[in-house]
Amino acid sequence: MLECTRAVQRDIPGIGKLFLESFADSVIHTCGKIPHFAAIEDLFNCVYTAEPEGAFVVRDAGGQIVGYVFAPARISYIWRHAVLGGHLCRWLWRWLKGDYGFGLHPVKIMFFNKMEFFRSAFTPHKAAEARILSIAVSPTVRGQGLGTKLMQCALAYFREQKAPLIRLEVRPDNVPAKRIYEKLGFIAAGLTKDSQGDWLIMLKEMER
Ligand SMILES: CC(C)(COP(=O)(O)OP(=O)(O)OC[C@H]1O[C@@H](n2cnc3c(N)ncnc32)[C@H](O)[C@@H]1OP(=O)(O)O)[C@@H](O)C(=O)NCCC(=O)NCCS
């Protein structure tokens, strides 16, 4: 039986690999191709080090990462950490050096997508510090309850942190993900969008 445990920093490459495998279409839509792995690693390093307690993984018997969830209880801290922790400068420097393997156009797409997310994230009644930022399970072990298990770990963490409201975004046609969220008490709360289309906003009020 595979279990969900807290991620450690050396899990980042495995998480990055699974992210690329699970979200290749979105990555290619944004970057025009799969970027150099350094781009993904630097991004997840920033998110992980901002709030390591909010990252969970499932490993298979051989120790490979087959599932992860990033569930920060304080999303605003990630942005502060990106700026004050020097990650933003590092990203800029490495991007300018060509370490990430993509040009200006993807950066513009990411910028406008983030602006739209910010606008939506601060809408009254939909703003939540606690977020499900990213979740994925390896295609080889999907449909065995691991996605649900990862979400339950995230919710237990949010309960510990006394987060009152949890927010996530999901593509409206992502049936398996929506099934998990609805099962765990998330309720549809409107739409936002990015360059690729609509996102369904889902919220869950935590019991006090
Ligand atoms: C979403 C994802 C994490 C789910 O992981 P998983 O381990 O397969 O999830 P679970 O096995 O816990 O549950 C999946 C649920 O969806 C249901 N499901 C799966 N495919 C389905 C389909 N085509 N139609 C209807 N229901 C479906 C399953 O029956 C299950 O529901 P149940 O527990 O009521 O039986 C996984 O599919 C994934 O990594 N997808 C790519 C990344 C992604 O989309 N992440 C979410 C971004 S918001």
The ligand as an SDF file (V2000), in Angstrom:
LIG
                    3D

 48 50  0  0  0  0  0  0  0  0999 V2000
   -6.1790   14.1660  -11.1580 C   0  0  0  0  0  0  0  0  0  0  0  0
   -5.2490   13.0470  -10.7050 C   0  0  0  0  0  0  0  0  0  0  0  0
   -4.2460   13.6430   -9.6710 C   0  0  0  0  0  0  0  0  0  0  0  0
   -6.0810   11.9570  -10.0210 C   0  0  0  0  0  0  0  0  0  0  0  0
   -5.2190   10.9820   -9.4780 O   0  0  0  0  0  0  0  0  0  0  0  0
   -5.7350    9.4880   -9.1760 P   0  0  0  0  0  0  0  0  0  0  0  0
   -4.7200    8.8410   -8.3030 O   0  0  0  0  0  0  0  0  0  0  0  0
   -6.0800    8.8090  -10.4180 O   0  0  0  0  0  0  0  0  0  0  0  0
   -7.0640    9.8070   -8.3300 O   0  0  0  0  0  0  0  0  0  0  0  0
   -8.0000    8.8000   -7.5340 P   0  0  0  0  0  0  0  0  0  0  0  0
   -7.7170    7.3960   -7.9540 O   0  0  0  0  0  0  0  0  0  0  0  0
   -7.8760    9.1180   -6.0710 O   0  0  0  0  0  0  0  0  0  0  0  0
   -9.4540    9.2820   -7.9430 O   0  0  0  0  0  0  0  0  0  0  0  0
   -9.8270    9.5530   -9.2500 C   0  0  0  0  0  0  0  0  0  0  0  0
  -11.3470    9.6340   -9.2890 C   0  0  0  0  0  0  0  0  0  0  0  0
  -11.7480   10.0380  -10.5870 O   0  0  0  0  0  0  0  0  0  0  0  0
  -12.5700    9.0260  -11.1410 C   0  0  0  0  0  0  0  0  0  0  0  0
  -12.3070    8.9980  -12.5780 N   0  0  0  0  0  0  0  0  0  0  0  0
  -11.1360    8.7460  -13.1950 C   0  0  0  0  0  0  0  0  0  0  0  0
  -11.2870    8.8520  -14.5340 N   0  0  0  0  0  0  0  0  0  0  0  0
  -12.5730    9.2090  -14.7370 C   0  0  0  0  0  0  0  0  0  0  0  0
  -13.3560    9.4730  -15.8880 C   0  0  0  0  0  0  0  0  0  0  0  0
  -12.8200    9.4450  -17.1010 N   0  0  0  0  0  0  0  0  0  0  0  0
  -14.6480    9.7980  -15.7260 N   0  0  0  0  0  0  0  0  0  0  0  0
  -15.2100    9.8440  -14.5020 C   0  0  0  0  0  0  0  0  0  0  0  0
  -14.5240    9.6160  -13.3700 N   0  0  0  0  0  0  0  0  0  0  0  0
  -13.2210    9.2950  -13.4900 C   0  0  0  0  0  0  0  0  0  0  0  0
  -12.1890    7.7610  -10.4370 C   0  0  0  0  0  0  0  0  0  0  0  0
  -13.2100    6.7960  -10.4820 O   0  0  0  0  0  0  0  0  0  0  0  0
  -11.9870    8.2870   -9.0170 C   0  0  0  0  0  0  0  0  0  0  0  0
  -13.2130    8.5460   -8.3730 O   0  0  0  0  0  0  0  0  0  0  0  0
  -13.7480    7.5500   -7.2070 P   0  0  0  0  0  0  0  0  0  0  0  0
  -12.7520    7.6180   -6.0930 O   0  0  0  0  0  0  0  0  0  0  0  0
  -15.0710    8.0920   -6.8320 O   0  0  0  0  0  0  0  0  0  0  0  0
  -13.8090    6.1820   -7.8240 O   0  0  0  0  0  0  0  0  0  0  0  0
   -4.4970   12.3830  -11.8910 C   0  0  0  0  0  0  0  0  0  0  0  0
   -5.4560   11.9980  -12.8480 O   0  0  0  0  0  0  0  0  0  0  0  0
   -3.4710   13.2940  -12.5460 C   0  0  0  0  0  0  0  0  0  0  0  0
   -2.3280   13.3600  -12.1080 O   0  0  0  0  0  0  0  0  0  0  0  0
   -3.8670   13.9760  -13.6350 N   0  0  0  0  0  0  0  0  0  0  0  0
   -2.9360   14.8650  -14.3680 C   0  0  0  0  0  0  0  0  0  0  0  0
   -2.6010   16.0890  -13.5460 C   0  0  0  0  0  0  0  0  0  0  0  0
   -3.8680   16.8470  -13.1420 C   0  0  0  0  0  0  0  0  0  0  0  0
   -4.8070   16.9830  -13.9320 O   0  0  0  0  0  0  0  0  0  0  0  0
   -3.8670   17.3780  -11.8970 N   0  0  0  0  0  0  0  0  0  0  0  0
   -4.9940   18.1390  -11.3830 C   0  0  0  0  0  0  0  0  0  0  0  0
   -4.8710   19.5700  -11.7630 C   0  0  0  0  0  0  0  0  0  0  0  0
   -6.1680   20.5320  -11.0340 S   0  0  0  0  0  0  0  0  0  0  0  0
  1  2  1  0
  2  3  1  0
  2  4  1  0
  2 36  1  0
  4  5  1  0
  5  6  1  0
  6  7  2  0
  6  8  1  0
  6  9  1  0
  9 10  1  0
 10 11  2  0
 10 12  1  0
 10 13  1  0
 13 14  1  0
 14 15  1  0
 15 16  1  0
 15 30  1  0
 16 17  1  0
 17 18  1  0
 17 28  1  0
 18 19  1  0
 18 27  1  0
 19 20  2  0
 20 21  1  0
 21 22  1  0
 21 27  2  0
 22 23  1  0
 22 24  2  0
 24 25  1  0
 25 26  2  0
 26 27  1  0
 28 29  1  0
 28 30  1  0
 30 31  1  0
 31 32  1  0
 32 33  2  0
 32 34  1  0
 32 35  1  0
 36 37  1  0
 36 38  1  0
 38 39  2  0
 38 40  1  0
 40 41  1  0
 41 42  1  0
 42 43  1  0
 43 44  2  0
 43 45  1  0
 45 46  1  0
 46 47  1  0
 47 48  1  0
M  END
$$$$
